[in-house]
Amino acid sequence: MKYTPKDGFPYYFDLVKNMDCPSLFSDSSTGIFLNSISEEKAVYRYAPNKWSIKQVVGHITDHERIKMSRAFLLSRNQKVELWGYDQNSLVKNSRFDELSFQQLLNDFINVRKASISFIDTLSEEQLKLKGMAGQHEITLEYFLKSIIGHERHHLNSIKEKYI
């Protein structure tokens, strides 16, 4: 079955399913690619009412920040719903387009470093803990991988529609 972005977790997981969690988060290709984008290009929108590259990068960072806080709770065996959030509202109420692209990249890098630090503390047993994400029962490892799958989805979009 071929998933689409509207499918959520299965689609994002499918983009990275054959890779291990620590390697996914340690891969520096995202930072290298984003560093190649100029400040001028970072404000580009491929269509009216679409996010700028700055907003996409800010969203990727916010997404990781939100999901890692939920991953932390799941890793401590807290039975929480791994609920979604209103991404458009978060971007609308952000200052992403007012910040320099370098500030946004630094924030992305710092959030990623914190994620790696957290993931390095997890045991194999913790990675197997399960929680509910909408209609899907998923393991912590699956949940973490979906964060990078989400990132890959947006990077593919930047490459296809913005650059």
CNS distance restraints for C-alpha pairs under 8 A (distance, minus, plus):
assign (resid   2 and name CA) (resid  11 and name CA) 8.00 0.50 0.50
assign (resid   3 and name CA) (resid   7 and name CA) 6.14 0.50 0.50
assign (resid   3 and name CA) (resid  10 and name CA) 6.71 0.50 0.50
assign (resid   3 and name CA) (resid  11 and name CA) 4.92 0.50 0.50
assign (resid   3 and name CA) (resid  14 and name CA) 7.84 0.50 0.50
assign (resid   4 and name CA) (resid   8 and name CA) 7.56 0.50 0.50
assign (resid   4 and name CA) (resid  11 and name CA) 5.65 0.50 0.50
assign (resid   5 and name CA) (resid  11 and name CA) 5.78 0.50 0.50
assign (resid   5 and name CA) (resid  12 and name CA) 7.29 0.50 0.50
assign (resid   5 and name CA) (resid 153 and name CA) 7.94 0.50 0.50
assign (resid   6 and name CA) (resid  11 and name CA) 7.91 0.50 0.50
assign (resid   7 and name CA) (resid  11 and name CA) 5.81 0.50 0.50
assign (resid   8 and name CA) (resid  12 and name CA) 6.29 0.50 0.50
assign (resid   9 and name CA) (resid  13 and name CA) 5.86 0.50 0.50
assign (resid   9 and name CA) (resid 143 and name CA) 7.76 0.50 0.50
assign (resid   9 and name CA) (resid 146 and name CA) 6.06 0.50 0.50
assign (resid  10 and name CA) (resid  14 and name CA) 5.95 0.50 0.50
assign (resid  11 and name CA) (resid  15 and name CA) 6.70 0.50 0.50
assign (resid  11 and name CA) (resid 149 and name CA) 7.73 0.50 0.50
assign (resid  12 and name CA) (resid  16 and name CA) 7.25 0.50 0.50
assign (resid  12 and name CA) (resid 145 and name CA) 7.87 0.50 0.50
assign (resid  12 and name CA) (resid 146 and name CA) 4.99 0.50 0.50
assign (resid  12 and name CA) (resid 147 and name CA) 7.45 0.50 0.50
assign (resid  12 and name CA) (resid 148 and name CA) 7.56 0.50 0.50
assign (resid  12 and name CA) (resid 149 and name CA) 4.11 0.50 0.50
assign (resid  12 and name CA) (resid 150 and name CA) 5.21 0.50 0.50
assign (resid  12 and name CA) (resid 152 and name CA) 7.98 0.50 0.50
assign (resid  12 and name CA) (resid 153 and name CA) 7.15 0.50 0.50
assign (resid  13 and name CA) (resid  17 and name CA) 5.48 0.50 0.50
assign (resid  13 and name CA) (resid 142 and name CA) 6.83 0.50 0.50
assign (resid  13 and name CA) (resid 145 and name CA) 6.04 0.50 0.50
assign (resid  13 and name CA) (resid 146 and name CA) 4.68 0.50 0.50
assign (resid  13 and name CA) (resid 149 and name CA) 5.56 0.50 0.50
assign (resid  14 and name CA) (resid 149 and name CA) 7.35 0.50 0.50
assign (resid  15 and name CA) (resid 149 and name CA) 5.30 0.50 0.50
assign (resid  15 and name CA) (resid 152 and name CA) 7.25 0.50 0.50
assign (resid  15 and name CA) (resid 153 and name CA) 7.81 0.50 0.50
assign (resid  16 and name CA) (resid  24 and name CA) 7.96 0.50 0.50
assign (resid  16 and name CA) (resid 145 and name CA) 6.68 0.50 0.50
assign (resid  16 and name CA) (resid 146 and name CA) 7.65 0.50 0.50
assign (resid  16 and name CA) (resid 148 and name CA) 7.31 0.50 0.50
assign (resid  16 and name CA) (resid 149 and name CA) 5.72 0.50 0.50
assign (resid  17 and name CA) (resid 145 and name CA) 7.32 0.50 0.50
assign (resid  19 and name CA) (resid  23 and name CA) 7.02 0.50 0.50
assign (resid  19 and name CA) (resid  24 and name CA) 6.62 0.50 0.50
assign (resid  20 and name CA) (resid  24 and name CA) 6.35 0.50 0.50
assign (resid  21 and name CA) (resid  25 and name CA) 6.52 0.50 0.50
assign (resid  21 and name CA) (resid 141 and name CA) 6.87 0.50 0.50
assign (resid  21 and name CA) (resid 144 and name CA) 7.03 0.50 0.50
assign (resid  21 and name CA) (resid 145 and name CA) 6.09 0.50 0.50
assign (resid  22 and name CA) (resid  26 and name CA) 6.08 0.50 0.50
assign (resid  22 and name CA) (resid 116 and name CA) 7.14 0.50 0.50
assign (resid  22 and name CA) (resid 119 and name CA) 6.92 0.50 0.50
assign (resid  22 and name CA) (resid 120 and name CA) 7.40 0.50 0.50
assign (resid  23 and name CA) (resid  27 and name CA) 5.94 0.50 0.50
assign (resid  24 and name CA) (resid 145 and name CA) 7.43 0.50 0.50
assign (resid  24 and name CA) (resid 148 and name CA) 6.77 0.50 0.50
assign (resid  25 and name CA) (resid 112 and name CA) 7.13 0.50 0.50
assign (resid  25 and name CA) (resid 115 and name CA) 7.60 0.50 0.50
assign (resid  25 and name CA) (resid 116 and name CA) 6.25 0.50 0.50
assign (resid  25 and name CA) (resid 148 and name CA) 7.16 0.50 0.50
assign (resid  26 and name CA) (resid 116 and name CA) 6.98 0.50 0.50
assign (resid  28 and name CA) (resid  32 and name CA) 6.33 0.50 0.50
assign (resid  29 and name CA) (resid  33 and name CA) 6.02 0.50 0.50
assign (resid  30 and name CA) (resid  34 and name CA) 6.07 0.50 0.50
assign (resid  30 and name CA) (resid 155 and name CA) 7.81 0.50 0.50
assign (resid  31 and name CA) (resid  35 and name CA) 5.97 0.50 0.50
assign (resid  31 and name CA) (resid 105 and name CA) 7.56 0.50 0.50
assign (resid  31 and name CA) (resid 109 and name CA) 7.37 0.50 0.50
assign (resid  32 and name CA) (resid  36 and name CA) 6.60 0.50 0.50
assign (resid  33 and name CA) (resid  37 and name CA) 7.27 0.50 0.50
assign (resid  34 and name CA) (resid 105 and name CA) 7.46 0.50 0.50
assign (resid  35 and name CA) (resid 105 and name CA) 7.58 0.50 0.50
assign (resid  37 and name CA) (resid  41 and name CA) 6.29 0.50 0.50
assign (resid  37 and name CA) (resid  42 and name CA) 6.49 0.50 0.50
assign (resid  38 and name CA) (resid  42 and name CA) 6.10 0.50 0.50
assign (resid  38 and name CA) (resid 101 and name CA) 7.93 0.50 0.50
assign (resid  39 and name CA) (resid  43 and name CA) 7.06 0.50 0.50
assign (resid  39 and name CA) (resid 100 and name CA) 7.15 0.50 0.50
assign (resid  39 and name CA) (resid 101 and name CA) 5.72 0.50 0.50
assign (resid  39 and name CA) (resid 102 and name CA) 7.95 0.50 0.50
assign (resid  40 and name CA) (resid  44 and name CA) 7.43 0.50 0.50
assign (resid  41 and name CA) (resid  53 and name CA) 7.61 0.50 0.50
assign (resid  42 and name CA) (resid  52 and name CA) 6.51 0.50 0.50
assign (resid  42 and name CA) (resid  53 and name CA) 4.77 0.50 0.50
assign (resid  42 and name CA) (resid  54 and name CA) 5.30 0.50 0.50
assign (resid  42 and name CA) (resid 101 and name CA) 6.65 0.50 0.50
assign (resid  43 and name CA) (resid  52 and name CA) 5.08 0.50 0.50
assign (resid  43 and name CA) (resid  53 and name CA) 5.92 0.50 0.50
assign (resid  43 and name CA) (resid  54 and name CA) 6.07 0.50 0.50
assign (resid  43 and name CA) (resid  97 and name CA) 6.96 0.50 0.50
assign (resid  44 and name CA) (resid  52 and name CA) 5.20 0.50 0.50
assign (resid  44 and name CA) (resid  53 and name CA) 6.29 0.50 0.50
assign (resid  44 and name CA) (resid 162 and name CA) 7.11 0.50 0.50
assign (resid  45 and name CA) (resid  49 and name CA) 8.00 0.50 0.50
assign (resid  45 and name CA) (resid  50 and name CA) 5.91 0.50 0.50
assign (resid  45 and name CA) (resid  51 and name CA) 5.94 0.50 0.50
assign (resid  45 and name CA) (resid  52 and name CA) 4.62 0.50 0.50
assign (resid  45 and name CA) (resid  53 and name CA) 7.04 0.50 0.50
assign (resid  45 and name CA) (resid 162 and name CA) 7.07 0.50 0.50
assign (resid  46 and name CA) (resid  50 and name CA) 6.81 0.50 0.50
assign (resid  46 and name CA) (resid  52 and name CA) 7.84 0.50 0.50
assign (resid  46 and name CA) (resid 161 and name CA) 6.26 0.50 0.50
assign (resid  46 and name CA) (resid 162 and name CA) 5.84 0.50 0.50
assign (resid  51 and name CA) (resid  55 and name CA) 5.52 0.50 0.50
assign (resid  51 and name CA) (resid  56 and name CA) 6.21 0.50 0.50
assign (resid  52 and name CA) (resid  56 and name CA) 6.29 0.50 0.50
assign (resid  52 and name CA) (resid  97 and name CA) 7.67 0.50 0.50
assign (resid  53 and name CA) (resid  57 and name CA) 6.17 0.50 0.50
assign (resid  53 and name CA) (resid 158 and name CA) 7.17 0.50 0.50
assign (resid  53 and name CA) (resid 162 and name CA) 7.60 0.50 0.50
assign (resid  54 and name CA) (resid  58 and name CA) 6.10 0.50 0.50
assign (resid  54 and name CA) (resid  96 and name CA) 5.97 0.50 0.50
assign (resid  54 and name CA) (resid  97 and name CA) 6.07 0.50 0.50
assign (resid  54 and name CA) (resid 101 and name CA) 6.27 0.50 0.50
assign (resid  54 and name CA) (resid 104 and name CA) 7.19 0.50 0.50
assign (resid  55 and name CA) (resid  59 and name CA) 5.94 0.50 0.50
assign (resid  55 and name CA) (resid  91 and name CA) 6.60 0.50 0.50
assign (resid  55 and name CA) (resid  96 and name CA) 5.51 0.50 0.50
assign (resid  55 and name CA) (resid  97 and name CA) 6.58 0.50 0.50
assign (resid  56 and name CA) (resid  60 and name CA) 6.17 0.50 0.50
assign (resid  56 and name CA) (resid 154 and name CA) 7.16 0.50 0.50
assign (resid  57 and name CA) (resid  61 and name CA) 6.27 0.50 0.50
assign (resid  57 and name CA) (resid 104 and name CA) 6.93 0.50 0.50
assign (resid  57 and name CA) (resid 105 and name CA) 7.56 0.50 0.50
assign (resid  57 and name CA) (resid 108 and name CA) 7.56 0.50 0.50
assign (resid  58 and name CA) (resid  62 and name CA) 6.10 0.50 0.50
assign (resid  58 and name CA) (resid  91 and name CA) 7.65 0.50 0.50
assign (resid  58 and name CA) (resid  96 and name CA) 6.14 0.50 0.50
assign (resid  58 and name CA) (resid 104 and name CA) 6.30 0.50 0.50
assign (resid  58 and name CA) (resid 108 and name CA) 7.61 0.50 0.50
assign (resid  59 and name CA) (resid  63 and name CA) 5.90 0.50 0.50
assign (resid  59 and name CA) (resid  87 and name CA) 7.37 0.50 0.50
assign (resid  59 and name CA) (resid  90 and name CA) 7.93 0.50 0.50
assign (resid  59 and name CA) (resid  91 and name CA) 6.52 0.50 0.50
assign (resid  60 and name CA) (resid  64 and name CA) 6.29 0.50 0.50
assign (resid  60 and name CA) (resid 108 and name CA) 7.88 0.50 0.50
assign (resid  60 and name CA) (resid 150 and name CA) 7.73 0.50 0.50
assign (resid  60 and name CA) (resid 151 and name CA) 6.01 0.50 0.50
assign (resid  60 and name CA) (resid 154 and name CA) 7.69 0.50 0.50
assign (resid  61 and name CA) (resid  65 and name CA) 6.17 0.50 0.50
assign (resid  61 and name CA) (resid 107 and name CA) 7.29 0.50 0.50
assign (resid  61 and name CA) (resid 108 and name CA) 5.24 0.50 0.50
assign (resid  61 and name CA) (resid 111 and name CA) 6.91 0.50 0.50
assign (resid  62 and name CA) (resid  66 and name CA) 6.09 0.50 0.50
assign (resid  63 and name CA) (resid  67 and name CA) 6.01 0.50 0.50
assign (resid  63 and name CA) (resid 147 and name CA) 7.54 0.50 0.50
assign (resid  64 and name CA) (resid  68 and name CA) 5.84 0.50 0.50
assign (resid  64 and name CA) (resid 111 and name CA) 7.47 0.50 0.50
assign (resid  64 and name CA) (resid 112 and name CA) 7.89 0.50 0.50
assign (resid  64 and name CA) (resid 147 and name CA) 6.21 0.50 0.50
assign (resid  65 and name CA) (resid  69 and name CA) 6.48 0.50 0.50
assign (resid  65 and name CA) (resid 111 and name CA) 6.65 0.50 0.50
assign (resid  66 and name CA) (resid  70 and name CA) 6.67 0.50 0.50
assign (resid  67 and name CA) (resid  71 and name CA) 6.06 0.50 0.50
assign (resid  67 and name CA) (resid 144 and name CA) 7.91 0.50 0.50
assign (resid  67 and name CA) (resid 147 and name CA) 7.14 0.50 0.50
assign (resid  68 and name CA) (resid  72 and name CA) 6.06 0.50 0.50
assign (resid  68 and name CA) (resid 115 and name CA) 6.79 0.50 0.50
assign (resid  68 and name CA) (resid 144 and name CA) 7.73 0.50 0.50
assign (resid  69 and name CA) (resid  73 and name CA) 6.61 0.50 0.50
assign (resid  70 and name CA) (resid  74 and name CA) 6.29 0.50 0.50
assign (resid  70 and name CA) (resid  80 and name CA) 8.00 0.50 0.50
assign (resid  70 and name CA) (resid  82 and name CA) 6.41 0.50 0.50
assign (resid  71 and name CA) (resid  75 and name CA) 6.00 0.50 0.50
assign (resid  71 and name CA) (resid 140 and name CA) 6.57 0.50 0.50
assign (resid  71 and name CA) (resid 143 and name CA) 7.35 0.50 0.50
assign (resid  71 and name CA) (resid 144 and name CA) 7.14 0.50 0.50
assign (resid  72 and name CA) (resid  76 and name CA) 6.48 0.50 0.50
assign (resid  73 and name CA) (resid  77 and name CA) 6.63 0.50 0.50
assign (resid  73 and name CA) (resid  78 and name CA) 5.38 0.50 0.50
assign (resid  73 and name CA) (resid  79 and name CA) 7.97 0.50 0.50
assign (resid  73 and name CA) (resid  80 and name CA) 7.36 0.50 0.50
assign (resid  74 and name CA) (resid  78 and name CA) 5.22 0.50 0.50
assign (resid  74 and name CA) (resid  79 and name CA) 6.76 0.50 0.50
assign (resid  74 and name CA) (resid  80 and name CA) 7.01 0.50 0.50
assign (resid  74 and name CA) (resid 129 and name CA) 7.03 0.50 0.50
assign (resid  74 and name CA) (resid 130 and name CA) 7.43 0.50 0.50
assign (resid  74 and name CA) (resid 131 and name CA) 6.79 0.50 0.50
assign (resid  74 and name CA) (resid 140 and name CA) 6.75 0.50 0.50
assign (resid  75 and name CA) (resid 122 and name CA) 7.59 0.50 0.50
assign (resid  75 and name CA) (resid 126 and name CA) 5.53 0.50 0.50
assign (resid  75 and name CA) (resid 127 and name CA) 7.28 0.50 0.50
assign (resid  75 and name CA) (resid 129 and name CA) 6.87 0.50 0.50
assign (resid  75 and name CA) (resid 140 and name CA) 6.98 0.50 0.50
assign (resid  76 and name CA) (resid 126 and name CA) 7.84 0.50 0.50
assign (resid  77 and name CA) (resid 129 and name CA) 6.93 0.50 0.50
assign (resid  79 and name CA) (resid 131 and name CA) 6.55 0.50 0.50
assign (resid  80 and name CA) (resid 131 and name CA) 6.82 0.50 0.50
assign (resid  80 and name CA) (resid 132 and name CA) 7.40 0.50 0.50
assign (resid  81 and name CA) (resid 131 and name CA) 6.71 0.50 0.50
assign (resid  81 and name CA) (resid 132 and name CA) 5.34 0.50 0.50
assign (resid  81 and name CA) (resid 133 and name CA) 6.01 0.50 0.50
assign (resid  81 and name CA) (resid 134 and name CA) 7.51 0.50 0.50
assign (resid  82 and name CA) (resid 131 and name CA) 6.91 0.50 0.50
assign (resid  82 and name CA) (resid 132 and name CA) 5.89 0.50 0.50
assign (resid  82 and name CA) (resid 133 and name CA) 4.64 0.50 0.50
assign (resid  82 and name CA) (resid 134 and name CA) 7.28 0.50 0.50
assign (resid  83 and name CA) (resid 133 and name CA) 5.82 0.50 0.50
assign (resid  83 and name CA) (resid 134 and name CA) 6.49 0.50 0.50
assign (resid  84 and name CA) (resid 133 and name CA) 7.96 0.50 0.50
assign (resid  86 and name CA) (resid  90 and name CA) 6.44 0.50 0.50
assign (resid  87 and name CA) (resid  91 and name CA) 6.23 0.50 0.50
assign (resid  88 and name CA) (resid  92 and name CA) 5.97 0.50 0.50
assign (resid  89 and name CA) (resid  93 and name CA) 6.06 0.50 0.50
assign (resid  90 and name CA) (resid  94 and name CA) 6.17 0.50 0.50
assign (resid  91 and name CA) (resid  95 and name CA) 7.98 0.50 0.50
assign (resid  91 and name CA) (resid  96 and name CA) 7.61 0.50 0.50
assign (resid  95 and name CA) (resid  99 and name CA) 6.47 0.50 0.50
assign (resid  96 and name CA) (resid 104 and name CA) 7.36 0.50 0.50
assign (resid  99 and name CA) (resid 103 and name CA) 6.34 0.50 0.50
assign (resid  99 and name CA) (resid 104 and name CA) 6.95 0.50 0.50
assign (resid 100 and name CA) (resid 104 and name CA) 6.60 0.50 0.50
assign (resid 101 and name CA) (resid 105 and name CA) 6.19 0.50 0.50
assign (resid 102 and name CA) (resid 106 and name CA) 6.06 0.50 0.50
assign (resid 103 and name CA) (resid 107 and name CA) 6.19 0.50 0.50
assign (resid 104 and name CA) (resid 108 and name CA) 6.19 0.50 0.50
assign (resid 105 and name CA) (resid 109 and name CA) 6.15 0.50 0.50
assign (resid 106 and name CA) (resid 110 and name CA) 6.10 0.50 0.50
assign (resid 107 and name CA) (resid 111 and name CA) 6.09 0.50 0.50
assign (resid 108 and name CA) (resid 112 and name CA) 6.12 0.50 0.50
assign (resid 109 and name CA) (resid 113 and name CA) 6.16 0.50 0.50
assign (resid 110 and name CA) (resid 114 and name CA) 6.34 0.50 0.50
assign (resid 111 and name CA) (resid 115 and name CA) 6.22 0.50 0.50
assign (resid 112 and name CA) (resid 116 and name CA) 6.18 0.50 0.50
assign (resid 113 and name CA) (resid 117 and name CA) 6.18 0.50 0.50
assign (resid 114 and name CA) (resid 118 and name CA) 6.25 0.50 0.50
assign (resid 115 and name CA) (resid 119 and name CA) 6.12 0.50 0.50
assign (resid 116 and name CA) (resid 120 and name CA) 6.06 0.50 0.50
assign (resid 117 and name CA) (resid 121 and name CA) 6.91 0.50 0.50
assign (resid 118 and name CA) (resid 122 and name CA) 7.11 0.50 0.50
assign (resid 122 and name CA) (resid 126 and name CA) 6.01 0.50 0.50
assign (resid 122 and name CA) (resid 127 and name CA) 6.81 0.50 0.50
assign (resid 123 and name CA) (resid 127 and name CA) 6.43 0.50 0.50
assign (resid 124 and name CA) (resid 128 and name CA) 6.58 0.50 0.50
assign (resid 125 and name CA) (resid 129 and name CA) 6.79 0.50 0.50
assign (resid 126 and name CA) (resid 140 and name CA) 7.15 0.50 0.50
assign (resid 127 and name CA) (resid 139 and name CA) 6.54 0.50 0.50
assign (resid 127 and name CA) (resid 140 and name CA) 4.90 0.50 0.50
assign (resid 127 and name CA) (resid 141 and name CA) 4.83 0.50 0.50
assign (resid 128 and name CA) (resid 139 and name CA) 5.26 0.50 0.50
assign (resid 128 and name CA) (resid 140 and name CA) 5.99 0.50 0.50
assign (resid 128 and name CA) (resid 141 and name CA) 6.57 0.50 0.50
assign (resid 129 and name CA) (resid 139 and name CA) 5.34 0.50 0.50
assign (resid 129 and name CA) (resid 140 and name CA) 5.65 0.50 0.50
assign (resid 130 and name CA) (resid 137 and name CA) 6.51 0.50 0.50
assign (resid 130 and name CA) (resid 138 and name CA) 5.38 0.50 0.50
assign (resid 130 and name CA) (resid 139 and name CA) 4.26 0.50 0.50
assign (resid 130 and name CA) (resid 140 and name CA) 6.10 0.50 0.50
assign (resid 131 and name CA) (resid 137 and name CA) 5.64 0.50 0.50
assign (resid 131 and name CA) (resid 138 and name CA) 5.60 0.50 0.50
assign (resid 131 and name CA) (resid 139 and name CA) 6.36 0.50 0.50
assign (resid 131 and name CA) (resid 140 and name CA) 7.36 0.50 0.50
assign (resid 132 and name CA) (resid 136 and name CA) 5.68 0.50 0.50
assign (resid 132 and name CA) (resid 137 and name CA) 4.54 0.50 0.50
assign (resid 132 and name CA) (resid 138 and name CA) 6.22 0.50 0.50
assign (resid 133 and name CA) (resid 137 and name CA) 6.28 0.50 0.50
assign (resid 133 and name CA) (resid 138 and name CA) 6.97 0.50 0.50
assign (resid 138 and name CA) (resid 142 and name CA) 6.10 0.50 0.50
assign (resid 138 and name CA) (resid 143 and name CA) 6.55 0.50 0.50
assign (resid 139 and name CA) (resid 143 and name CA) 6.21 0.50 0.50
assign (resid 140 and name CA) (resid 144 and name CA) 6.13 0.50 0.50
assign (resid 141 and name CA) (resid 145 and name CA) 6.16 0.50 0.50
assign (resid 142 and name CA) (resid 146 and name CA) 6.18 0.50 0.50
assign (resid 143 and name CA) (resid 147 and name CA) 6.83 0.50 0.50
assign (resid 144 and name CA) (resid 148 and name CA) 7.25 0.50 0.50
assign (resid 145 and name CA) (resid 149 and name CA) 6.27 0.50 0.50
assign (resid 146 and name CA) (resid 150 and name CA) 5.98 0.50 0.50
assign (resid 147 and name CA) (resid 151 and name CA) 6.42 0.50 0.50
assign (resid 148 and name CA) (resid 152 and name CA) 6.11 0.50 0.50
assign (resid 149 and name CA) (resid 153 and name CA) 6.18 0.50 0.50
assign (resid 150 and name CA) (resid 154 and name CA) 6.54 0.50 0.50
assign (resid 151 and name CA) (resid 155 and name CA) 6.20 0.50 0.50
assign (resid 152 and name CA) (resid 156 and name CA) 6.01 0.50 0.50
assign (resid 153 and name CA) (resid 157 and name CA) 6.31 0.50 0.50
assign (resid 154 and name CA) (resid 158 and name CA) 6.19 0.50 0.50
assign (resid 155 and name CA) (resid 159 and name CA) 6.22 0.50 0.50
assign (resid 156 and name CA) (resid 160 and name CA) 6.08 0.50 0.50
assign (resid 157 and name CA) (resid 161 and name CA) 5.72 0.50 0.50
assign (resid 157 and name CA) (resid 162 and name CA) 7.40 0.50 0.50
assign (resid 158 and name CA) (resid 162 and name CA) 4.90 0.50 0.50
assign (resid 158 and name CA) (resid 163 and name CA) 6.39 0.50 0.50
assign (resid 159 and name CA) (resid 163 and name CA) 5.32 0.50 0.50
